Amino acid sequence: MSERGRITLRVRVVPRASANGVASRAGVLVARVTAPPVEGRANEAALRAVAKALGVAPSEVLLVRGATGRTKTLSVPASAAEALARMLK
């Protein structure tokens, strides 16, 4: 979905993983982060991991919904559409 130059997407976060990384599984991005799900640390790590994977600044990735759950809705700039399409292939 695109709104005002931004794209919203669903991301499944897996905290306490052995390494940080972002991959696609069944049309959903999966962000594996080493941070624990305590005091928003896994959320922050997931935002940084998604930003790195899409080639945008971490400040451009916004958490829209799902702060306490594992499935998050994020908003990224429309300029990341091409990188996102490649990841979801």
N, CA, C and O of each residue as an XYZ file, in Angstrom:
356
protein
N       0.843     -1.158      0.000
C       0.000      0.000      0.000
C       0.897      1.233      0.000
O       1.925      1.249      0.676
N       0.527      2.244     -0.736
C       1.325      3.457     -0.817
C       0.483      4.653     -0.412
O      -0.673      4.777     -0.817
N       1.067      5.528      0.389
C       0.344      6.695      0.856
C       1.335      7.837      1.062
O       2.288      7.700      1.830
N       1.117      8.955      0.386
C       1.957     10.142      0.521
C       3.451      9.833      0.364
O       4.270     10.260      1.179
N       3.785      9.107     -0.662
C       5.183      8.823     -0.906
C       5.770      7.773      0.018
O       6.990      7.668      0.144
N       4.914      6.994      0.665
C       5.372      5.954      1.587
C       4.681      4.637      1.266
O       3.604      4.612      0.671
N       5.311      3.560      1.664
C       4.779      2.217      1.464
C       4.646      1.568      2.835
O       5.558      1.661      3.657
N       3.511      0.908      3.088
C       3.369      0.151      4.328
C       3.571     -1.316      4.027
O       3.167     -1.805      2.972
N       4.196     -2.016      4.957
C       4.457     -3.437      4.767
C       4.430     -4.159      6.092
O       4.646     -3.568      7.150
N       4.160     -5.452      6.015
C       4.152     -6.294      7.211
C       5.510     -6.959      7.359
O       6.102     -7.431      6.389
N       5.985     -6.984      8.589
C       7.268     -7.609      8.904
C       7.081     -8.477     10.143
O       6.539     -8.027     11.153
N       7.527     -9.695     10.057
C       7.520    -10.608     11.205
C       8.889    -10.512     11.866
O       9.905    -10.699     11.196
N       8.939    -10.228     13.152
C      10.202    -10.065     13.868
C      10.479    -11.304     14.710
O       9.617    -11.779     15.449
N      11.708    -11.818     14.580
C      12.156    -12.964     15.368
C      13.286    -12.466     16.272
O      14.420    -12.318     15.817
N      12.985    -12.206     17.549
C      14.024    -11.712     18.459
C      14.944    -12.844     18.913
O      14.626    -14.023     18.757
N      16.076    -12.464     19.471
C      17.069    -13.396     20.013
C      17.562    -14.399     18.980
O      17.848    -15.549     19.314
N      17.661    -13.974     17.744
C      18.205    -14.829     16.683
C      19.729    -14.855     16.818
O      20.307    -14.058     17.556
N      20.366    -15.771     16.105
C      21.824    -15.875     16.193
C      22.524    -14.753     15.424
O      23.679    -14.434     15.708
N      21.835    -14.158     14.457
C      22.415    -13.061     13.667
C      21.290    -12.168     13.157
O      20.147    -12.608     13.027
N      21.621    -10.913     12.872
C      20.646     -9.985     12.304
C      20.529    -10.221     10.800
O      21.527    -10.488     10.130
N      19.319    -10.122     10.274
C      19.117    -10.248      8.841
C      17.651    -10.150      8.482
O      16.776    -10.322      9.331
N      17.391     -9.871      7.215
C      16.019     -9.753      6.720
C      15.884    -10.656      5.502
O      16.734    -10.644      4.612
N      14.808    -11.440      5.468
C      14.530    -12.327      4.344
C      13.027    -12.306      4.071
O      12.255    -11.734      4.841
N      12.627    -12.925      2.985
C      11.218    -13.000      2.626
C      10.739    -14.437      2.786
O      11.422    -15.385      2.398
N       9.546    -14.576      3.368
C       8.943    -15.901      3.507
C       7.441    -15.752      3.291
O       6.762    -15.063      4.052
N       6.938    -16.388      2.270
C       5.509    -16.370      1.946
C       4.972    -14.948      1.773
O       3.872    -14.636      2.227
N       5.753    -14.092      1.116
C       5.304    -12.736      0.832
C       5.373    -11.769      1.995
O       4.876    -10.647      1.904
N       5.990    -12.198      3.095
C       6.143    -11.346      4.271
C       7.624    -11.256      4.596
O       8.334    -12.260      4.555
N       8.090    -10.062      4.916
C       9.477     -9.925      5.329
C       9.633    -10.468      6.748
O       8.777    -10.255      7.607
N      10.729    -11.167      6.974
C      11.047    -11.694      8.295
C      12.366    -11.059      8.720
O      13.391    -11.228      8.059
N      12.327    -10.330      9.824
C      13.526     -9.685     10.357
C      13.997    -10.479     11.570
O      13.318    -10.534     12.595
N      15.154    -11.084     11.440
C      15.756    -11.801     12.564
C      16.747    -10.847     13.221
O      17.630    -10.298     12.563
N      16.586    -10.660     14.533
C      17.451     -9.730     15.256
C      17.992    -10.401     16.513
O      17.326    -11.239     17.121
N      19.192    -10.026     16.887
C      19.818    -10.613     18.072
C      19.287     -9.996     19.364
O      19.449    -10.579     20.436
N      18.669     -8.848     19.280
C      18.159     -8.147     20.461
C      16.994     -8.899     21.100
O      16.216     -9.554     20.407
N      16.879     -8.801     22.416
C      15.737     -9.426     23.101
C      14.491     -8.540     22.979
O      14.603     -7.341     22.725
N      13.313     -9.130     23.159
C      12.074     -8.348     23.075
C      11.776     -7.625     24.384
O      10.711     -7.807     24.974
N      12.713     -6.814     24.830
C      12.589     -6.104     26.099
C      12.796     -4.616     25.858
O      13.748     -4.214     25.189
N      11.897     -3.800     26.407
C      12.006     -2.346     26.327
C      12.189     -1.814     24.908
O      12.885     -0.821     24.699
N      11.565     -2.474     23.937
C      11.611     -2.001     22.552
C      12.915     -2.249     21.821
O      13.094     -1.763     20.704
N      13.839     -2.998     22.429
C      15.133     -3.231     21.769
C      14.994     -4.045     20.490
O      15.686     -3.765     19.512
N      14.117     -5.044     20.473
C      13.921     -5.842     19.256
C      13.279     -4.987     18.166
O      13.621     -5.128     16.992
N      12.360     -4.106     18.537
C      11.737     -3.208     17.557
C      12.784     -2.312     16.915
O      12.822     -2.177     15.693
N      13.632     -1.701     17.732
C      14.670     -0.811     17.212
C      15.625     -1.563     16.293
O      15.999     -1.063     15.232
N      16.015     -2.763     16.702
C      16.921     -3.565     15.885
C      16.255     -3.969     14.571
O      16.909     -3.996     13.528
N      14.959     -4.282     14.615
C      14.236     -4.656     13.404
C      14.143     -3.481     12.436
O      14.306     -3.657     11.229
N      13.881     -2.286     12.957
C      13.811     -1.101     12.101
C      15.156     -0.845     11.429
O      15.210     -0.523     10.242
N      16.244     -0.991     12.193
C      17.581     -0.802     11.615
C      17.877     -1.873     10.558
O      18.451     -1.567      9.513
N      17.491     -3.122     10.824
C      17.754     -4.212      9.878
C      16.972     -4.016      8.579
O      17.512     -4.231      7.494
N      15.715     -3.614      8.683
C      14.895     -3.380      7.491
C      15.455     -2.200      6.706
O      15.522     -2.244      5.478
N      15.855     -1.149      7.408
C      16.430      0.022      6.734
C      17.684     -0.372      5.960
O      17.859      0.032      4.811
N      18.540     -1.145      6.575
C      19.773     -1.580      5.912
C      19.456     -2.442      4.693
O      20.065     -2.273      3.637
N      18.504     -3.365      4.836
C      18.139     -4.253      3.730
C      17.545     -3.488      2.552
O      17.741     -3.871      1.399
N      16.823     -2.414      2.837
C      16.171     -1.635      1.776
C      17.029     -0.469      1.292
O      16.677      0.194      0.316
N      18.139     -0.215      1.959
C      19.030      0.861      1.539
C      18.520      2.252      1.851
O      18.757      3.192      1.093
N      17.822      2.384      2.964
C      17.340      3.693      3.390
C      17.873      3.984      4.793
O      18.362      3.083      5.474
N      17.778      5.228      5.217
C      18.217      5.606      6.557
C      17.276      5.010      7.602
O      16.069      4.939      7.374
N      17.808      4.586      8.734
C      16.946      4.035      9.791
C      15.842      4.999     10.232
O      14.763      4.560     10.629
N      16.098      6.286     10.166
C      15.084      7.266     10.570
C      13.906      7.320      9.597
O      12.860      7.878      9.932
N      14.057      6.753      8.407
C      12.982      6.756      7.412
C      12.043      5.564      7.553
O      11.012      5.514      6.881
N      12.377      4.604      8.411
C      11.531      3.430      8.644
C      10.747      3.682      9.922
O      11.331      3.873     10.989
N       9.426      3.682      9.813
C       8.559      4.007     10.942
C       7.721      2.802     11.347
O       7.222      2.066     10.496
N       7.572      2.609     12.646
C       6.701      1.570     13.181
C       5.289      2.137     13.250
O       5.029      3.089     13.985
N       4.374      1.542     12.475
C       2.998      2.040     12.415
C       2.112      1.284     13.395
O       1.271      1.881     14.067
N       2.300     -0.026     13.476
C       1.430     -0.872     14.293
C       2.207     -2.104     14.731
O       3.080     -2.589     14.011
N       1.881     -2.607     15.922
C       2.459     -3.866     16.375
C       3.648     -3.732     17.298
O       4.536     -4.584     17.278
N       3.693     -2.696     18.101
C       4.846     -2.457     18.974
C       5.098     -3.596     19.948
O       6.246     -3.836     20.320
N       4.051     -4.306     20.373
C       4.247     -5.367     21.357
C       4.115     -6.770     20.775
O       4.392     -7.750     21.466
N       3.700     -6.884     19.528
C       3.568     -8.203     18.913
C       4.746     -8.505     18.013
O       5.605     -7.650     17.797
N       4.789     -9.705     17.491
C       5.875    -10.083     16.590
C       5.632     -9.635     15.160
O       6.583     -9.459     14.398
N       4.374     -9.449     14.782
C       4.067     -8.970     13.444
C       3.877     -7.464     13.503
O       3.010     -6.956     14.215
N       4.704     -6.762     12.744
C       4.713     -5.298     12.743
C       4.211     -4.773     11.409
O       4.340     -5.443     10.385
N       3.649     -3.594     11.419
C       3.363     -2.854     10.200
C       4.326     -1.682     10.192
O       4.341     -0.865     11.112
N       5.130     -1.609      9.139
C       6.120     -0.556      9.001
C       5.783      0.326      7.815
O       5.093     -0.097      6.888
N       6.272      1.545      7.854
C       6.132      2.486      6.756
C       7.535      2.866      6.297
O       8.377      3.277      7.096
N       7.768      2.720      4.990
C       9.078      3.055      4.413
C       8.861      4.016      3.256
O       7.762      4.073      2.703
N       9.891      4.775      2.876
C       9.729      5.703      1.752
C       9.488      4.955      0.440
O       9.972      3.839      0.252
N       8.741      5.578     -0.452
C       8.439      4.969     -1.749
C       9.708      4.689     -2.549
O       9.699      3.838     -3.439
N      10.789      5.387     -2.249
C      12.046      5.148     -2.962
C      12.602      3.751     -2.701
O      13.497      3.303     -3.417
N      12.088      3.062     -1.694
C      12.543      1.707     -1.372
C      11.730      0.637     -2.102
O      11.946     -0.554     -1.880
N      10.799      1.043     -2.968
C       9.906      0.086     -3.636
C      10.659     -0.951     -4.459
O      10.317     -2.134     -4.430
N      11.667     -0.523     -5.183
C      12.412     -1.455     -6.026
C      13.162     -2.485     -5.178
O      13.136     -3.676     -5.488
N      13.816     -2.045     -4.131
C      14.544     -2.967     -3.241
C      13.561     -3.913     -2.566
O      13.861     -5.095     -2.399
N      12.402     -3.418     -2.179
C      11.380     -4.253     -1.542
C      10.877     -5.308     -2.511
O      10.721     -6.468     -2.130
N      10.621     -4.930     -3.750
C      10.158     -5.887     -4.761
C      11.191     -6.995     -4.979
O      10.825     -8.163     -5.114
N      12.472     -6.638     -5.013
C      13.526     -7.646     -5.161
C      13.541     -8.611     -3.978
O      13.718     -9.816     -4.162
N      13.360     -8.101     -2.797
C      13.383     -8.950     -1.605
C      12.207     -9.903     -1.560
O      12.344    -11.038     -1.102
N      11.054     -9.458     -2.028
C       9.850    -10.281     -1.944
C       9.720    -11.297     -3.073
O       8.789    -12.104     -3.071
N      10.645    -11.270     -4.045
C      10.586    -12.234     -5.146
C      10.838    -13.628     -4.674
O      10.825    -14.563     -5.474
